[in-house]
């Protein structure tokens, strides 16, 4: 929709401002934002997973934790730019949505990817279409099994 495209353009503009190519050829990002971050008390004291996460990262101060959080934010911006520059967010989202629709239609295992790929290729990602594709595939598999059984009986 135009509203989503407008929002995406705004986000891309912000991301482009946050990223700059340095003279040495390195991609340099800068992110400034107010964050209330702490490493003492709160969840850090009461939640064992939070303590372990800080230990794994080697974070000892609130400033170090804030730097990690900013790095994650920059990585997300870079990933979004990459998605826009390569396959695109919409195409990636369409494939993910198609897989979910295939699962909802009853696809299992390898069927999920086959049904999803076909819907995306056709440009029709709907539950009724996924169910139809599944019926076709199961009909073909059943036909192949029957043909195989007939072939085996001739060997006897």
C-alpha positions as CSV (number, residue, x, y, z in Angstrom):
1,X,0.0,0.0,0.0
2,X,1.2,3.6,-0.5
3,X,1.2,4.1,3.3
4,X,3.6,1.2,3.8
5,X,5.8,2.3,1.0
6,X,6.0,5.8,2.4
7,X,6.9,4.3,5.8
8,X,9.6,2.1,4.3
9,X,11.1,5.1,2.5
10,X,11.2,7.0,5.8
11,X,12.9,4.0,7.5
12,X,15.4,3.6,4.6
13,X,16.2,7.3,4.8
14,X,16.9,7.1,8.5
15,X,19.0,3.9,8.0
16,X,21.0,5.6,5.2
17,X,21.7,8.6,7.5
18,X,22.9,6.2,10.2
19,X,25.3,4.3,7.9
20,X,28.3,5.9,6.1
21,X,31.1,4.5,4.1
22,X,34.4,5.5,5.6
23,X,37.5,6.4,3.5
24,X,39.2,3.1,4.4
25,X,36.5,1.1,2.8
26,X,34.9,0.0,6.1
27,X,31.2,0.4,6.7
28,X,30.8,2.6,9.8
29,X,27.6,3.1,11.7
30,X,26.7,5.5,14.4
31,X,23.6,5.2,16.6
32,X,22.7,7.7,19.3
33,X,19.6,7.3,21.4
34,X,18.6,7.7,25.0
35,X,18.3,4.4,26.8
36,X,17.8,3.6,30.5
37,X,20.1,0.7,30.9
38,X,21.4,-0.9,34.1
39,X,23.4,-4.0,35.1
40,X,22.7,-3.9,38.9
41,X,19.3,-4.8,40.3
42,X,16.0,-5.3,38.5
43,X,15.9,-8.3,36.2
44,X,19.7,-8.7,36.5
45,X,19.4,-9.6,40.1
46,X,16.2,-11.7,39.9
47,X,16.5,-13.4,36.5
48,X,19.3,-16.0,36.2
49,X,19.3,-15.9,32.4
50,X,19.9,-12.1,32.5
51,X,23.0,-12.7,34.7
52,X,24.3,-15.4,32.4
53,X,23.8,-13.3,29.3
54,X,25.8,-10.4,30.9
55,X,28.5,-12.9,31.8
56,X,28.7,-14.5,28.3
57,X,29.0,-11.0,26.8
58,X,31.6,-10.0,29.3
59,X,29.5,-6.9,30.2
60,X,30.4,-5.3,33.5
61,X,28.9,-1.8,33.2
62,X,25.7,-0.2,32.0
63,X,27.7,1.7,29.3
64,X,29.0,-1.6,28.0
65,X,25.5,-3.1,27.9
66,X,24.3,0.1,26.1
67,X,27.1,-0.4,23.5
68,X,26.0,-4.0,22.9
69,X,22.4,-2.8,22.5
70,X,23.4,-0.1,20.0
71,X,25.5,-2.6,18.0
72,X,22.4,-4.9,17.8
73,X,20.4,-1.9,16.5
74,X,22.9,-1.2,13.9
75,X,23.1,-4.8,12.8
76,X,19.3,-4.8,12.4
77,X,19.5,-1.6,10.2
78,X,22.2,-3.2,8.1
79,X,20.1,-6.4,7.7
80,X,17.1,-4.3,6.7
81,X,19.2,-2.5,4.1
82,X,20.5,-5.8,2.8
83,X,17.0,-7.2,2.5
84,X,15.9,-4.1,0.5
85,X,18.9,-4.3,-1.8
86,X,18.8,-8.0,-2.5
87,X,15.6,-10.1,-2.5
88,X,13.6,-7.4,-0.8
89,X,11.5,-7.5,2.3
90,X,8.2,-8.1,0.5
91,X,9.6,-11.2,-1.3
92,X,11.0,-12.6,1.9
93,X,7.8,-11.9,3.7
94,X,5.8,-13.5,0.9
95,X,7.8,-16.7,1.1
96,X,7.4,-16.8,4.9
97,X,3.7,-16.2,4.6
98,X,3.4,-18.9,2.0
99,X,5.0,-21.4,4.3
100,X,2.6,-20.5,7.1
101,X,-0.4,-20.9,4.7
102,X,1.0,-24.3,3.5
103,X,1.2,-25.5,7.1
104,X,-2.3,-24.2,7.9
105,X,-3.5,-26.2,4.8
106,X,-2.1,-29.4,6.4
107,X,1.3,-29.6,4.6
108,X,4.0,-31.5,6.5
109,X,7.7,-32.0,6.0
110,X,8.9,-31.6,2.4
111,X,5.3,-30.7,1.3
112,X,5.5,-27.3,3.1
113,X,8.3,-26.0,0.9
114,X,6.9,-27.5,-2.3
115,X,3.5,-26.0,-1.7
116,X,4.9,-22.6,-0.6
117,X,7.2,-22.4,-3.7
118,X,4.4,-23.1,-6.0
119,X,2.1,-20.5,-4.5
120,X,4.8,-17.8,-4.6
121,X,5.6,-18.7,-8.2
122,X,2.0,-18.4,-9.1
123,X,1.6,-15.2,-7.1
124,X,-1.4,-16.7,-5.3
125,X,-0.9,-17.3,-1.6
126,X,-4.2,-18.4,-0.2
127,X,-5.4,-21.2,2.0
128,X,-7.8,-22.7,-0.6
129,X,-4.9,-22.7,-3.2
130,X,-2.6,-24.4,-0.8
131,X,-5.2,-27.1,-0.1
132,X,-5.7,-27.6,-3.8
133,X,-2.0,-28.0,-4.4
134,X,-1.8,-30.5,-1.6
135,X,-4.6,-32.6,-3.0
136,X,-2.9,-32.5,-6.4
137,X,0.4,-33.6,-4.9
138,X,-1.2,-36.4,-2.8
139,X,-3.1,-37.6,-5.9
140,X,0.2,-37.8,-7.9
141,X,1.9,-39.7,-5.1
142,X,-1.0,-42.1,-4.8
143,X,-0.9,-42.7,-8.6
144,X,2.8,-43.3,-8.5
145,X,2.4,-45.8,-5.7
146,X,-0.3,-47.7,-7.5
147,X,1.8,-47.8,-10.7
148,X,4.8,-49.1,-8.7
149,X,2.7,-51.8,-7.1
150,X,1.4,-52.9,-10.5
151,X,5.0,-53.0,-11.8
152,X,6.0,-55.2,-8.8
153,X,3.1,-57.7,-9.4
154,X,4.4,-58.3,-13.0
155,X,7.7,-59.3,-11.6
156,X,6.2,-62.2,-9.6
